[in-house]
Each structure stands twice: as C-alpha cells, then as structure tokens.
Amino acid sequence: MTFGLTNAPASFQNLVKDIYVVVYLDYIVVFSKSEEEHVTHVSTFLAILRSNNLFAKASKFLFPVYRIESLDYIVSSEGLKMDQAKVQQIPNWPLPRKLKTPQSFLGFSNFDHHFIKNYSKKISSLTSFLNKYSCLPLNEEALRHFHQLKDAFTTASILSHFNPSLPTTLETDASDYALGAILSQVSDSGKHSIAFDSCKLLQQSSAMRLMKRNSLAYSGLSRAGELFSFLFLPLLRFSPIILP
C-alpha cells in the first residue's frame, strides 16, 4: 500500500480485522489459545499479507509473547489491566488548587472509566461542582469523591476475558443521578468482572421510579458502551419486564 495515503490505515485495518487478529492502525496482534495454534495463525496471517502485497518488517515482530503492553494497557491470559506505571502516578495526583486540576483528573479518569464500578456515580459531585462553579476550592463532597476515585483506580481489578461457555450475569444499579451496569461470569475459580459501564442521568430521568431506572440501565447501557460487544451473543437469556 502506498505510503502517505490518508485512507491507508483504515483500509489496512478493515482488510485484516476479520480473522484472529486485533488491529489498531498498523499495530497488529495475533492471538491464540495454544502455541501450536499460534504457529498456524501467524503463518496464515503472513500468507494473507503476502497474497495482498502487504509486507511486515521482521525486526518489529515479537512472538510468542504471553502479555503485551499497548495504549497504556496490559493484556495477558488473565485479562486486561491498566499499565502499572500509570497507576503508580495516581496517589501522587495533587489536591485541586486550580480549576484545571480536577478537569485534568477527570480527563485522565474518563479514559479508564471501564475499570471502575459505578464510575458516573463517583464523579457526579465533581462534575456538578465544576459545572456550577468556576472557582476553587472544591466543596467537601467533591473533595471526598476526588479521593475515592484515586483509591478506586489504584485498587482496580483485572477485567477478565469473555468466555462464551460460562454463565453470564448482567447486574444493573440505579441511583437518583446515575446508572451503572456490571457484566460478569462465574468459573471454577470464582466470579470475574468482564466489563463495567455507567452514565449520568438527565434531570428528567432522575425523577423516574427506581424500577424504571434499573430497566433504563439495562436497556441503555447494554446497547451502548463497554457492554455492547458482549450482549449480542446467543448464550445470554433475558426475560422482558413490562413496567407500568
């Protein structure tokens, strides 16, 4: 593919994403369940590149590896977790003394929000304060949630890989101002979190009855965000609830 074409990254990604690979622009990961299977997958992938007149530089190959670091994440057989170098910076995040400090922290935390249970609920007082006031210091509630968020990120668990053969549970939670959902599975080693998602309620939605808010959490969060890619699987069974 000619170097410099504006649509080259997208075209390349669409070309190779339909087999056992994950592609981000020109960064390619071939994944397998065993070393024997991996040899077959890599050979097949290289043959596909060759048949489409695409070339890979041998010096940039890493195989086989059992964990990779990419985009500030670590992916391994255990699942997905944040890069520890990034996590170690969080306890040293300074107390908000300028308006840009909590804004910068929220920008940082929004990128990794899918590791935190009920993230939108935890940041609600911070965002409400920043929307209402343009000066600091933060009030007591917002400051408390600032510290709680820091603690949540430093103790965030690994998100396990989805296993189609295991029972899957979708749990929803609704407060007066936020919705949350957790996708989890149970294996012989216990219960494992697969994905978290959450959103802040609009003012008119916050007036709903609790049952309706929980239903909204299921219908809204399961169709968008972190949970969508899992919930189309036929393994899952849900019973519709008719609300008054």
N, C-alpha and C positions, 0 to 999 in steps of 0.2 A: 504494500500500500504506500502510495506516495507520501513522503514526509511533508507535513505542513498543512495538509487539507483540514479545514475546520471541522468537517464531519467525520474525520478518521477515527477518533476514539469511540464515538457512539457506534459507528458501523462495525468496528472490530469487536466491541462488546456484544452486540447483537448476534454476531457471527458465531461466537464460541460459548455463549452462556447456556445453551440448551443441553449440554452434556454435563458430566460430573465435575464441573468446574465452577468457581466463583470468580467473577471478573470485575475489577474496578479500574476503568480506563485501560491502561496496558499492564496492570498488575494482575497476575493470574495465579489462582490456587487450584490445584488438582487434589481432590480428597478421595480417600478410600478407607475401607474397613479393615484391610489387612495388607501386608507387604506384597503378597503375591498379586492381589487385586490391583495394588498401586502400580506395579510394573506394567500391567495390562492397560490401565487407564492412561498412564503417561505415554506409553507407546502409541496408543490410539490417538491421543490428543496431538502428539507431534506429527503423526501421519496426516491428521486433518489440517494442521497448519501447512504442511508441505503441499498437500493437494490443492490448497487455496493460495499458493505462492506467498505464504507468510513465513517469517523467519524469527527464530529466538536465539538470543546470544547465550552461549554455553556458560560464560563466566558469571552470568546473573542467575543461574539455576541453583536452587537449594533443594536437594532431595536425597533420601527421605528425611523429613523432619516431623517431630511429634507435637510441636507447638510453633505458632508463628505470631509475630508482633506486627500489627498493621493498623493504621489510623488510630493510634492510642489505645488499641485493644489487644488482648492476648487471647488467641483461640487455641484450644487444645482438645484432647479427647474428653476432658471433664466438662468443657463448655466455654462460655465467653465471660471474660472479666476485664476490668479496667487495668491499664498499664500501672504497675505499682509506682513507677517514678512519678506519675501524675497524681496518684493517690497520696503519696507522701508530702506533696505540697499543700494539701488541703488544710491540715491542722495549723499551718503557719499563715493561713489567709488572714490578713489584718482585720481588726474591728472596723466597721464602716465609719469613717470620719469625713468622707466626701461622698457626694451623691453617686459618683461613678463607681465607687467600691461595691455596693450591693448590686448595681447594674452589671458590673463585670462578673460578679459571682454568679448571678442568675444566667448570664450568657454562657458561662462555663458549665453550670449545672444542667441547663436545658439540653446540652449536647449528650449528657449521660443519664438523662432522666429515667430511661427504661430499666435502670438498675434499682430504682427506689420505689418502694411500695407507697402508694398514695402521694406521689410527688406533688401533684397540683394542690392537694390539701395542705401540704407542708409549706409551700411557697405563697399561699394565698394572702397571708398577712403582710409579707414583704412586698408583693406586687400591688396590693391595695394601698399600702402606705406610700409607695413610690408614685402611684397614680394620683394620689390625693395631695401629697406634699412635695415640694421641690427643695426642701432643706432637711438637714440632719440636726441632731442625732435621731436614730430610729427610736420608736417607742418601745416599751418593754416587751410587748408581744412579738413585734417584728424581730427584735434582737434575739429573743428566745428561739424563734424559728430559724434564725440565721445559724445559731449554734447547733440546733437539732439537725439541720441539713448537713452541716460539716460532719457531724457524727455519723449520719446515715451513709454518707459517701465513703467514709473511712472504714465502715463495717459492712459495706455492700457485699452480698453473696455472689457466687458464680451463677450465671444463667445457664442451665443445662441445655443440651441439645434435645430437640423434639424427637421422640421415639414413637412412630405410628403404631407400634404393637402394645403400648402401655395405656392403661386407663387415663383419661384426661379430664381435668376439672377446671371450669371457669368460675371464679368467685368474683362477685361484684360488691362494691361498698359505696354508699352514698351518704354524704353529709349535707348540711344546708348550703354549702357553697362549692362542693367539688364531687366528682365521681372517680371511682377507681376500679380497676379490674386486675386479677391475677390469673394467669394460665399456669397450671402446674400438673405434674404427673407423679404417680407413685410407683416405685420399683422395689425390689427386694431390699435395697439399702435405705429406703425411706421416701419422703416427699421431697420433690425437687421443683423449684421455680423455673419456668420456661421464659416467661415474659411478664412485665408489668406495663400497665398503661393507665393514664388518668387525664382528666381535663377539668377546667374550672367551669362552674355553672354560670350561665347568664342569669340576670336578676329574675326574669320571668320563670326560668326553670327552677330556681331555688325555692319557689313557692309551692311546688308540687308535693303531693303526699309522698312519704318515704318509699312505698311500694312502686310508685310510678318512677321515682328517681332511680331505684335499683334496676327497673326494667330499661330505663333510658341508658344506664351504664352498660347493660348487656348489649342492647341494640346499637348504641352509638360506638362504643369502644371496640366491639368485636368486628365492626365493619371498617374501621379505620385505625391507623397507627400500628403499634407493635404487634397486636394480636391477629391482624387480618390474615397474614400469610399462613397461620396455622388452622384457622377455623373453617376453612372450606373443605377440610378433609372429611371423608365419609365416615370415619371412625367415630366422630362425635355425634351424640344424640341429645337433642334438646326438646323439652316439652313446652309448647307455647302457653302463655298465661294471658287470659283475657282480663283486662283491667277495666273497672268502671269509669 
